[in-house]
Amino acid sequence: MNAVVLASSVIAVDYTMLPAMNLYKPPWKYPAATLAKDYGNHLVYGLAVAGAYRALDRLFEGGEIR
């Protein structure tokens, strides 16, 4: 899975499900800077997960880790 897709999916779920459960405010109540930082954090996490997945996939297939 692409890191950008993963981050975007998580953000979409966060800002739809969590406000519905009264755990977050709706996204339009947050400043744009807060939303950008939140997306950036999820993007870094997505990049780390995607990189780890690719490395482990190659390792278990007998390939080299690049």
Backbone hydrogen bonds in HBPLUS format (Angstrom, degrees):
<---DONOR---> <-ACCEPTOR-->    atom                        ^
c    i                          cat <-CA-CA->   ^        H-A-AA   ^      H-
h    n   atom  resd res      DA  || num        DHA   H-A  angle D-A-AA Bond
n    s   type  num  typ     dist DA aas  dist angle  dist       angle   num
A0006-LEU N   A0002-ASN O   2.95 MM   4  6.25 160.6  1.99 154.5 160.3     1
A0007-ALA N   A0003-ALA O   2.90 MM   4  6.09 170.1  1.91 152.2 154.8     2
A0008-SER N   A0004-VAL O   2.93 MM   4  6.00 163.2  1.96 145.9 151.2     3
A0009-SER N   A0005-VAL O   2.88 MM   4  5.98 155.5  1.94 147.0 153.9     4
A0010-VAL N   A0006-LEU O   2.97 MM   4  6.18 163.2  2.00 154.0 158.2     5
A0011-ILE N   A0007-ALA O   2.98 MM   4  6.15 164.5  2.00 151.5 155.9     6
A0012-ALA N   A0008-SER O   2.92 MM   4  6.06 158.4  1.97 144.2 150.6     7
A0013-VAL N   A0009-SER O   3.00 MM   4  6.25 158.3  2.04 148.8 154.1     8
A0014-ASP N   A0010-VAL O   2.77 MM   4  5.97 165.6  1.79 153.2 158.1     9
A0015-TYR N   A0011-ILE O   2.91 MM   4  6.06 169.0  1.92 156.8 158.1    10
A0016-THR N   A0013-VAL O   3.20 MM   3  5.23 161.3  2.24 104.0 109.6    11
A0017-MET N   A0013-VAL O   2.81 MM   4  5.58 160.7  1.84 152.4 158.7    12
A0018-LEU N   A0014-ASP O   3.27 MM   4  5.51 140.6  2.44 123.8 134.7    13
A0021-MET N   A0017-MET O   3.06 MM   4  6.41 131.5  2.31 144.2 157.7    14
A0021-MET N   A0018-LEU O   3.18 MM   3  5.06 133.7  2.41  93.7 106.1    15
A0023-LEU N   A0018-LEU O   2.89 MM   5  5.15 168.6  1.90 157.5 153.6    16
A0024-TYR N   A0018-LEU O   3.36 MM   6  5.30 144.9  2.49 104.7 103.5    17
A0022-ASN N   A0019-PRO O   3.03 MM   3  4.82 160.0  2.07 102.6 106.9    18
A0029-LYS N   A0026-PRO O   2.97 MM   3  5.69 164.8  1.99 125.0 130.0    19
A0030-TYR N   A0027-PRO O   3.16 MM   3  5.54 168.2  2.18 114.5 117.7    20
A0034-THR N   A0031-PRO O   3.02 MM   3  5.36 125.6  2.33 105.7 119.0    21
A0035-LEU N   A0031-PRO O   3.20 MM   4  6.63 159.3  2.24 154.2 159.8    22
A0036-ALA N   A0032-ALA O   2.88 MM   4  6.09 156.9  1.93 151.6 158.4    23
A0037-LYS N   A0033-ALA O   2.95 MM   4  6.10 158.0  2.00 143.7 149.5    24
A0038-ASP N   A0034-THR O   2.94 MM   4  6.12 160.3  1.98 147.8 153.5    25
A0039-TYR N   A0035-LEU O   2.90 MM   4  6.10 160.3  1.94 147.7 153.0    26
A0040-GLY N   A0036-ALA O   2.86 MM   4  6.06 159.1  1.91 147.1 153.4    27
A0041-ASN N   A0037-LYS O   2.88 MM   4  6.13 157.4  1.93 151.2 156.8    28
A0042-HIS N   A0038-ASP O   3.04 MM   4  6.32 159.5  2.09 148.2 153.4    29
A0043-LEU N   A0039-TYR O   2.80 MM   4  6.04 147.1  1.91 148.1 158.5    30
A0044-VAL N   A0040-GLY O   2.96 MM   4  6.23 159.5  2.00 152.8 156.6    31
A0045-TYR N   A0041-ASN O   3.08 MM   4  6.31 160.9  2.12 146.1 151.6    32
A0046-GLY N   A0042-HIS O   2.81 MM   4  6.01 156.1  1.86 144.8 152.0    33
A0047-LEU N   A0043-LEU O   2.87 MM   4  6.13 153.7  1.93 149.9 156.6    34
A0048-ALA N   A0044-VAL O   3.01 MM   4  6.26 156.4  2.07 147.9 154.1    35
A0049-VAL N   A0045-TYR O   2.91 MM   4  6.19 161.6  1.94 154.6 159.4    36
A0050-ALA N   A0046-GLY O   2.88 MM   4  6.00 165.2  1.90 148.8 153.4    37
A0051-GLY N   A0047-LEU O   2.91 MM   4  6.00 159.5  1.95 145.5 151.4    38
A0052-ALA N   A0048-ALA O   2.94 MM   4  6.07 162.8  1.97 148.3 153.2    39
A0053-TYR N   A0049-VAL O   2.86 MM   4  5.98 160.0  1.90 150.4 156.4    40
A0054-ARG N   A0050-ALA O   3.00 MM   4  6.17 163.0  2.03 147.8 152.0    41
A0055-ALA N   A0051-GLY O   2.99 MM   4  6.17 161.7  2.02 148.6 153.8    42
A0056-LEU N   A0052-ALA O   2.89 MM   4  6.04 167.7  1.91 153.8 157.3    43
A0057-ASP N   A0053-TYR O   2.82 MM   4  5.90 153.4  1.89 147.4 155.7    44
A0058-ARG N   A0054-ARG O   3.01 MM   4  6.20 162.5  2.04 148.6 152.2    45
A0059-LEU N   A0055-ALA O   2.96 MM   4  6.12 156.9  2.02 145.6 152.8    46
A0060-PHE N   A0056-LEU O   2.95 MM   4  6.07 163.3  1.97 151.4 154.2    47
A0061-GLU N   A0057-ASP O   3.08 MM   4  6.16 128.1  2.36 137.0 150.2    48
A0061-GLU N   A0058-ARG O   3.28 MM   3  5.10 135.7  2.49  91.8 103.9    49
A0063-GLY N   A0058-ARG O   2.75 MM   5  4.86 139.8  1.91 162.6 156.5    50
A0062-GLY N   A0059-LEU O   3.21 MM   3  5.29 155.9  2.27 100.0 106.9    51
